[in-house]
Amino acid sequence: MAVTSFEDPMLQRRLGLEIKKQICDRLVMGHEVSMDLLQGLLVFVAWYQYFCVPGKHQYFLMVQLCVSMCHELRLDLNEKGKRGLEEAQTQGKARNPAEMRALLGTYCLSSMLSMVLRKRTIMHYTSYMEDCCTSLSRRRDVPSDQLITPFVEIQVLQRKISDAFCYHDISACDIRGERALQITVDSFSREIDGLKKSIGSTNRNVILVQHLRFLEVWNHEIALYNELWQSTFVPARLALPETNHSIQLSMQRTNMLWQLVAATVSFHDWCLSVENAELLHFPFSWWAEHSYVFIVQVKTVFLDCGAGITGQEQINLREHGQAESLEADFRRAAGKEVMIPHMLDLYMGKLAEVTTQLVDDDGNRDMVYNYGVVLKSIQSGYESRIGAENRPAPGQFETQQKQSSLSQLSHPEVRITDIQGSMPPALSTNHVELEIDDPRVSSASQLDLQYDLAGPGFDEFVWDTMMNDFSFFMPQNGPSV
């Protein structure tokens, strides 16, 4: 009931506080463990964006409670105490479907937590979970059971990518050099394509399609890290004896950066095509992935590819006529991403349609408004660094999209359209085109009135958190909205 009360944010917040009290009294203090409690907690955490307070989110704690209860109920084992399902089935003691769903739901939430906080997963995928997916897909007691396997498979692949590239600690990554990185990214791309084909054209679930688009970005994020593109050797034709780094912005890396840009554009195309009212129905994962993609775009614009390249190396590269063309490619990429302020305007316009004017006793607005404030802060921080004079007017948006160098570069396309029939009618294969008088386009002055910027220092704090921690989540000791 708390999750579905989004039309009355103040009531929803009161219900959320009551749920937290129940969690404290029954789970923490009362040591109560039951399937009903776990199922309720899973729903609560899946839509946790409605119940967390900015700077005091406690998302990690809530997911840990789910994992702890799952272990105490022994849901990660069959009734015989084994991790295989077949033996339990032969004994007639297989877990019931509700228990299997709870186990898989806990795994998906823990995987999402690992992505959001960029940490190692606290719950690993097992062969028993795979057996549970197979069993539920075969039985299909409820229509949503057919979605369980693809959702779980997406999370499994997400963790594989994250663990391979050590997104929790990029300095620990052993995959280095453009050849090794390209081979690994290509391998994961084939797995993503395999997921698309296995899901097929029958699944039109909006969140499922978004997860697949997110995976494309997640896979190519590795292009952002200069230290991984440094090789321990340099071709003799490019370097003098004292050179100790290879070229960092090579053609191969440039192409991967463009693939990353294309994946983020594809992701935003999908999100912008969603009806405004539908945003309130989406789980926490939608908002987490949306935040992540914006951070990737900002990091792409501010990517410092010159770090670690010595002055002599720069001279060597220029002598071979490579540096200028590569730098020009990167400038075009940055120019493409200057559309970020306008994209933020579009999203803030969508959010303005579903936010309310209600304020609780502590002066807090609803979740949608708070998210809009963060986007506004990102926009303000971006423009203060790039320069507002470079920001195109809404009327220039379509023209500049057609002139964008993104469409002129040769690189593998992000083929999310392999999932035939899953695209909304309004969605095109290029960037979303909006007319000046489109209701989704809000003027800067309207957005300034709708989303008041927070107190002094908040913009800088949000920006630093985003760039340093790769997150919109703000630590508890930071400024509040």
N, C-alpha and C positions, 0 to 999 in steps of 0.2 A: 504494500500500500504506500509506503514511503517513497519508493522509486517512481510510482505512477502519479505522484502528487505534484508533478513539476509545474502544473498550471497555478498552483498556490505555493510559491517558494518559501514563504514564512511558515506555513503549515508543514511543508516538507522538512524544513530545518528543525522544527520542534520534534517531529517524528524521528529525525536522525539523531537528535540528542537523546531521546528516550531509548533508541536502539543502542547507543553507546553505553548508556547506563546499564542496560540489560547485559551487554557484553561484559562490562566490568563486574556486575554482581553475580552473574551466572557462570561465565566462563573463567574469569580471572580469580574471583574470590570464592565462588561456589564450586569450582572444578567440575562443572557439569559438561558432559560430552554426549551428544546425540546427533543422529542424522538430521533431525529437524533444525537444530541449531546450526549445523554446518551448511545446510541448504540455504537457510536464511542469511547466514554470513556471506556466502558466495554471491548471492544476489546483491547484498549491500555493498560489497567490495567491487562488483562488476560495474556498478553505477556510482562509484564513490565520489565522482566529481560534484555531486549534489550535496555531499555531507562533509567534505573537508573544508577547513578554514584556511585561507591563504597564509602560508608560513607555518602552519600547524597541521600538515596533511596527514601524518601518521599512516601513510599507505603501507609502508614496510611492515609496521606492527600488525595491521589488519590482515595482510597476506600471510604473515607468519602464524597468526592464529588459525587461519584456514589450514595451513600445512600441518601444524601441530595437531589439530583435531583430526585431520585425515589419518595421521600416523597412529593416534591413540585409538581410533576406530578400526585400525588395521585394514583400511581400504586399499592400501597398496599391495596387499597380499590376498590370495584367495582363501577360502574357508579352511583349507588344509595347511595354511601357513606357507604356501609356496608362491613363487612369482609367475607360475605358468597357469593358464586358464584351463587347458585341456584336462589335467588331472582332476580339477575341481568339477568339471562337467561330467566326467565319467563317474564320479562319486555322487552326482546329483546335488552338489552343494555349491554351485557357482554363485557368485555375487549376483544380487538382483540388479536390474537396470538402473535404479535410482542410485545405488552405491557406485556403480561404474561411472555414471554421469558426474557424480560428486568428485570422484577421483580425477577424472579428466578435466573437469572444470577448475579444480585446484591447481593442476599442472599448468593450464593455460594462463591462469591469473599470475602464478609465480613466474612464468616466462615473460609475461607482460611487465611485471615488476622489474625483472632483470633488464629489460630494454629501457624502461623509463629511468631507472637509477644507474644504468650502465654498470651493473654488478654481475658477478657470477650467479648462475641460477641456484636457488635454494631447494629445488626439487628436480630430479633428473628423470628423463624419459626411460621407461623400461619396456621389456618385451611383454610384460603383463598388461601395460597400458595399451600396447598395440593390439593385443588379443581382445581387450575391452572394446576398442574401436571397431574391430571386426565383428564382434558379437552384436553390438548395438546397431551397426549398419545393416547386419543381416536380419535382425528382428524388426527394427523400425516400429517399435510400439507407439511412438509418437512421430509426427512429421519432421520435427526438428532433429531427430536422430540421424537423418541423412547428412546433416551439416557437421556432425561431430568430427568425423574423420578428417575432412578437409581443414577444419579449424585447427585441429591438433597437429596435422602434418605441417601446416604453415608455421606454427610455433616451434615445432621440432627443427625445421629448416632455419628459422630465425636464430635459434640457439647455436646451430652448427656454424652459421656464418659468423656470429658473434664470437664464439670460442676460437674459430680458426684465425680471425683477425685480432683477437684479444681486445675487443672494444672496451672491456673493463679496465685495461691497462695497456695502451697501445705500445708502450716501450717493451713489453714482454713478447710481442709478436715475432715469431721466427720466420714468417713468410716475408722475404725482403727482395727487392730488385724487381724491375718491371716485368721480366719474363715469368717469374714465380707468381707475382701478383696477378698478371693477366690470365695465366693458366687457372689459377684458383677461382677468380671471378667468373671466367667462362664456364668452369665446372658447375658453380652454383647457379649460373644463369640457365644451364641445361636442366638442372633440378627444378628451378622455378617454372620453366616451360613444361616440364613433365607434370608438375602440379596443375597447371592450367588445363592440360589435356585430360588429366584424370578427373578433374572436376567437371569438365565438359560444359555444354550449353544449357543444362537443365537447372543449375543453381544460379538464381538471380539475386541472392542475398547481397545487399548493399555493403555490409560490413566485410563480408568475405572477399568481395572484389577489391575493397579498399586495402585489406591486408595484403593481397597479392601485389597491388601497386606499391605499397609500402616496402615489400620485400625487395623490389627493384632498386629503391633508394638505399635501403640497408646494405645491399650487396655492393653497390658502387661507392659507398661512403669512403671506402679505403683510399680512393683517389685523393683525399684531402690531406693525407699525412706525408709530409716531406721526408721524414726520417726513414720511412719504409721504401721510398723510391730511390734512396741512395744505395749504390752498389759498392762493393769493396774493390771493384776494378773499374778502370776507365779505358775505352778503346784508345789505342795509341794515336790514332789520327786526330783525336779531339783534345788530347791532354799533353802537358809537359810532365817530366818525371815527378815534380813535386805535387802534382794534382792528386788528391785523395778522395774525391767524390765524383760520381758520374753526373751527367745532366739530370736535373730533377723534373723539369718541365719538358720531357721528351714528347715526341709525337704520340707515342703510345699512351702516356699519361694524359695528354691533352684530349685524346679521343675518349678516354675513360671519364674525364671531367665533363665532357659533353654528354656522355651517356647518363651521368649523374644528373646534370641539368635537365635532360629530357625526361628522366624518371620523375623528378620533382614537378615538372610542368604537367605531366600526365596525371600525377596524383592530385594536383590542384584542379585540373579539369574535372575530374570525377567529383571532388568535394563540392565545387561550385555548382555542379549540376543538380545537387540534392535540394529538394524543397526545404525552405526555411523551417517550417514546422517540424520536419523530420529530425532536425538537429536535437530536439529535446528528447527524442526516443533513443538516441545513440548511447552506447556504453562508454565507459572511461577510456577504452582502447582507442576510440575514434579521436578523442581530444588529445590523447597522448601522442598518437602518430601524426596528427595534424601539427602539433607543436614541434615535433622532431623534424618534420620536413621543412618548416620555416627556418629552423636553426641551421639545417644543412645548406639551405639557399644563402643565408647570411654568411655562413662560414666560407662558402664558395666565392662570394663577392670579395671578402676580405682575406682570401688565401694569399699568404706570403710565400711565393714559390722561389724567391731568391735567397731565403734563409739557408745557410750552410754551403752556398756556392761562393768560392773565393773570387777575388777580382781577376786573378789570372785565368781562372776557368771561364769567366764571362768573356774575356778577351779571346780565348781559344775558340769558344762557341761562335762568337761573332765572325772570326776569321773563316769559319766554315759555313757562314751564311745561314745558320739555324736559329740563332737566338731571336732575331727580329721577327721572323715569321711566327715562332712559337709565342712570343710575347704579344704579338698582334692577335693571335687566336684567343689568348687569355683575356685581352682587353675586350674583345667582342663578347666573350662569355660574361665578363663583369657588366658590360653594357646591357646585355640581355636581362641580367638580374636586377638592373636598376628599376625594373617594374615591381619590385617588392613592395614599395609604399602603396602603389595602386592596388596590388593584390590584397594588401592589408585593409585598404579602404573597402574593397568588395566584401571581405569577410566581416568587417565591422558593420557594414550595411546589412548583411544577413542577420548578424546577431542582434542588431537594433530592432529587427522585426519581431523578435521573440523574447527580448528582455522585458522586465517590468520596472515600475517606479517604486516598488515596495522596499521598505527599509526596516530591518529588525531593530530590537531594542539596543543592540550594540553598534548600530549604525552601518551594518553590513548589507550590501545589496545581494541580488541573486547570483548564481554561478555564472550565467551567461554574461552579465554585466562585468563581473570581475575578470573574466577571460578577455572581454573587450578592452578593459583597461590595460591588461598586460600587452595585448596587441598594439594598442595605442602607444605604450611606452617603447615597444620595440621599434615602431615607426619613427617616433621622435628621436630615439637613439641612432637609428639608421641614417636619418636625414641630417642629423648634426655631424655625422662623420662623412657621409657622401656629399651632402650639400643639397638643400631643398631645390636649388635652381636647376638641378639635373632631373627633377621629377617630372615626367610627362603628364600633361592634362588628360582627363578621361577621354576626350575626343581623339587624342593621338594614339590611344591604346591599340586600336585595331590596325592602324597604319604601321605602327612600329612592329607589331607582331608579324606582319607580312614581310617586313624588311629585315626581320631578325636573321642573324647569321646562323642560328640554330638549324634552320631548315636547309642551309647551304652546305653544311658539313656532312661528310660521309661517316656514318657510324651505325651500328646495329640499332634498329628501332626497338622501342619498348613495346612489345607486342601483346599488350593486355587484351587486345581485341580477339585474341585466340579463343577467349571465352565468348563464343557467339551468343548473341541474344541477351547478354547481361548488361548492355549499355543502355542508359536511359535515352529516349528519343531526342532529347535536347542536347546530347553530348556529341561533339564533333571530335575528329582525330587531332585537330589543332587546338591551340589555346582558345578558351571560351571567349567569344566575341560579344561585346555588349555595346549597345547604342548609348548615346549621351543621356537620353531621357529614360533609360532602363531603370526601373524602380530599385534594382539591386545596386545601382551606382549612387553613392551618397557623396555630396560635396564635403570638402575638408571642414568647412565651417559647421555643417550639420553634425559631423562626427565629433568635432571638438566639444559641441554642446552635449552630445549624447554620452561621450566617455570623457569625463573630467580626468585630467592627468593627476596622479597622486602627488604627495608632498615632495619637497626638494630631495634630490638624491635617489628617488625611487627609479627613475629612468636608468641611471648609471648602475644601480644595484641589479636591476633586471638584466641589463645588457651584460654585465660582468658574470652573472650567474649563468646566462645563456651561453656565453662564449667559453667560460672556464669549465662549467659543469655539464655542458651539453643538455641543459634542462631548463624548463620554465618553472620548475619547482623551486621555491625559495626557502632557504633554511629558516628555522624558527627565530633566530636572533637578528633577522634582517628587517628592513622597513616593511610596514604593512600597507595594503592597498588603501 
